[in-house]
Amino acid sequence: MKDLFDKIRDNRGPIGMHAKESHGYFTFPKLEGDISPRMIFRGKERLNWSLNNYLGLANHPEVRKADADSAAQYGFAAPMGARMMSGNSDLHEQLEKELSDFVHKEDTILCNFGYQAMVSAIDCLVDRHDVIVYDAESHACILDGVRLHMGKRYVYKHNDIADCEKQLERATKLAETTGGSILLITEGVFGMRGDQGRLKEITELKKKYRFRLFVDDAHGIGTMGAKGGGTGEEQNCQDGIDIYFGTFAKSFALIGGFISSEKQIVEYLRYNMRSQIFAKSLPLPLVVGALKRLELMRNKPELKENLWKITHALQDGLKKAGFEIGVTNSPVTPVFMNGSIPEATNLIYDLRENFNIFCSMVVYPVVPKGMIILRLIPTAVHTMPDVTYTIDAFSKIVGKLRSGQYMAEKIASF
Ligand SMILES: Cc1ncc(COP(=O)(O)O)c(C=O)c1O
């Protein structure tokens, strides 16, 4: 028998196995200074396209003031305990009410982490008689929630409505034998490729199949829809979304999340969702901070307008320059390239050190071997010169990639 620690020393995981060469640069980099398009990386200012600060709220003066004032007034300890026992407050309830209005639902439950909220809500909503149908490219928090499910699950090909219908058919047959129900889970905006979940078409399937729809709209809240109410609002099908999840970690530039639905479903979650019953509630400064951000989202439409102005300029400019950006129809902007991992490493090093551009890179095993994705996240506080500079820099690095310049034997060292 192997000792557990020896086993871990022998196999450090698919990403962890590269920790020695990548830690501090490709993984766990430190971006310093105020959250903005210009941040310090390794002592030098870089143009930063890697944060989901979509609306630029992270460093908005009103947000910074509200955060500082509420931290001074309440401290981060209050309230102590889980909501159900001793951690409730008028401000928590006010935020829930305002979020419900924002996403057009009857009621809302606040959650202390988005990831945990999704996992725990899935766990709470279904039992072993129920069947889950979900998109194949779902975020890890959905996959982990599904892993907790004791009953059957059917996965459909990413955003493939015909396959989704096929899986619903199978799920229906099964649920009829178990006496269970069907929960369909997908995303509003898929964070890697930037394509919207085909929510409208999925809600149309309700005419034929009996299921409830749970949408993780982490990237859609604040960015999509006429008023920022999310991807259901954008596709005019918010009513067909039975359970709506939003995080505070992206447009809100905070931490935490929420789930909105009918009153009775939210009440059920309040009294049954283990991650909320058995964990401390959101500290008051975060609640007050979220209220301020929501107020700005409602009252400053120019934030979302600017986000989209930058998004369109970046995506149109990249396409015009010959880049492949896939099927995005959200601000998430993946730029697809072909190359090996050493080439990707050298390319990103060049981009950071010589062009002073910081963005995220995705390679195998997250995407197929030979594919490199550079992922750009435009925000409301980027400028048009940022866009032009970046497209120009990308044209230069892709030229080098194609001519084999990054194939050098020596991997970038830092
Ligand atoms: C689609 C999706 N769902 C859920 C989460 C988790 O949210 P949080 O960071 O609030 O835990 C993320 C964040 O990465 C996400 O992209």
The ligand as an SDF file (V2000), in Angstrom:
LIG
                    3D

 16 16  0  0  0  0  0  0  0  0999 V2000
  -19.5870   30.0840  -15.1050 C   0  0  0  0  0  0  0  0  0  0  0  0
  -19.0990   30.2760  -13.7110 C   0  0  0  0  0  0  0  0  0  0  0  0
  -19.8420   29.8280  -12.6890 N   0  0  0  0  0  0  0  0  0  0  0  0
  -19.4460   29.9790  -11.4100 C   0  0  0  0  0  0  0  0  0  0  0  0
  -18.2540   30.5840  -11.1090 C   0  0  0  0  0  0  0  0  0  0  0  0
  -17.8200   30.6640   -9.6710 C   0  0  0  0  0  0  0  0  0  0  0  0
  -18.0690   31.9060   -9.1500 O   0  0  0  0  0  0  0  0  0  0  0  0
  -17.2600   32.4850   -7.8960 P   0  0  0  0  0  0  0  0  0  0  0  0
  -15.9530   32.9700   -8.3970 O   0  0  0  0  0  0  0  0  0  0  0  0
  -18.1780   33.5480   -7.3990 O   0  0  0  0  0  0  0  0  0  0  0  0
  -17.1070   31.3830   -6.9000 O   0  0  0  0  0  0  0  0  0  0  0  0
  -17.4640   31.0870  -12.1350 C   0  0  0  0  0  0  0  0  0  0  0  0
  -16.2030   31.7920  -11.8090 C   0  0  0  0  0  0  0  0  0  0  0  0
  -15.1600   31.4870  -12.2370 O   0  0  0  0  0  0  0  0  0  0  0  0
  -17.8900   30.9270  -13.4740 C   0  0  0  0  0  0  0  0  0  0  0  0
  -17.1450   31.3690  -14.4950 O   0  0  0  0  0  0  0  0  0  0  0  0
  1  2  1  0
  2  3  1  0
  2 15  2  0
  3  4  2  0
  4  5  1  0
  5  6  1  0
  5 12  2  0
  6  7  1  0
  7  8  1  0
  8  9  2  0
  8 10  1  0
  8 11  1  0
 12 13  1  0
 12 15  1  0
 13 14  2  0
 15 16  1  0
M  END
$$$$
